[in-house]
Amino acid sequence: MVQDIYIIDNTQSVLNLLKHIFKKDVDYQFISVKTTELNYALKNIPDMIIIDEDTIDMDIVELCKIIRENEDNSITPIVVISSDWEKEHRLKILRQSIEYFIIKPIDQEYLYFTITNMLRLLKSNRRISPLTGLPGNVQIQAEMKKRLLNKEKFAMFYFDLDNFKAYNDTYGFANGDEIIKFTARTIVENIHSIGQEDCFIGHIGGDDFVAIIGEADYEEICQNIISEFDKYVVSYYNNDDVQKGYIEVANRRGIIEQFPITSISIGVVESIPGRFKNTLEIGEVGAQVKHQAKSIMGSTYVINRRKV
């Protein structure tokens, strides 16, 4: 996925330098914004913000404070570039939780590796789930909010496994973790195969996943995920259970119950500009749609396309 780096540089001198330094790197996109356009930059939740102090028309400390206090950009890394060598000035800026202060004249190699190494580390740290390597709730909410604010048309996919607790009780949590990783791979591979660069996939926790996808054939995506999931999930069961089509688990009263092979339920909510006011409204509809999908036996999906 392309990394969006916003440059607060009223003369675009740093922007032009960065485009030159990164001319062979297609994974980075540099976007210039003036201080008067700060709200635009924060709304889009960039991967990094670089400020050229020498060209801005407001107090650098105040500017850094505004960015850092913005809820959605609380962990967005900030780099300040300046010709002010004074130690106390640098410390005053760094006290605002700014990650790096680079002194002019700019060493191009130093700037290059500062940016790439910081984003590599941030990408690693943002992968909240150590099991699947996918972003967690903070990034999921931020991504939803960004698309709502930008008035984009997109769809929220909610994934949940059926009869997964029974599987864990029978085969153990280690094997259960393998099914969760398999589910993540299945979702990621099928969504990435549609060729959209701005797709987002997150792991809420346990056997719950989400995906955010722009305009696409949502039915085909669901069908492909279900087809692959059902084909390979049986490899996580022993032959006897596969032949029976279910596993037997004793409930709290000691009565044996039968639970079908784990399946996947998908609830999809289309969001068009003006339909939802906030992420909570999307989540409420998503919970309803996922519940409808889970009420149907086996792997299935339900798509909510209501416009209002």
Sequence and secondary structure as in RCSB ss.txt:
>XXXX:A:sequence
MVQDIYIIDNTQSVLNLLKHIFKKDVDYQFISVKTTELNYALKNIPDMIIIDEDTIDMDIVELCKIIRENEDNSI
TPIVVISSDWEKEHRLKILRQSIEYFIIKPIDQEYLYFTITNMLRLLKSNRRISPLTGLPGNVQIQAEMKKRLLN
KEKFAMFYFDLDNFKAYNDTYGFANGDEIIKFTARTIVENIHSIGQEDCFIGHIGGDDFVAIIGEADYEEICQNI
ISEFDKYVVSYYNNDDVQKGYIEVANRRGIIEQFPITSISIGVVESIPGRFKNTLEIGEVGAQVKHQAKSIMGST
YVINRRKV
>XXXX:A:secstr
  EEEEEE TT HHHHHHHHHTTT TTEEEEEE GGGHHHHHHT  SEEEEEGGG SS HHHHHHHHHHSGGGTT
  EEEEES   HHHHHHHHTTT  EEEESS  HHHHHHHHHHHHHHHHHHH   TTT    HHHHHHHHHHHHHT
T  EEEEEEEEESHHHHHHHH HHHHHHHHHHHHHHHHHHHHTT  TT EEEEEETTEEEEEE SS HHHHHHHH
HHHHHHHGGGGS HHHHHHTEEEEE TTS EEEEE  EEEEEEEEE TTT SSHHHHHHHHHHHHHHHHTSSSSE
EEEE    
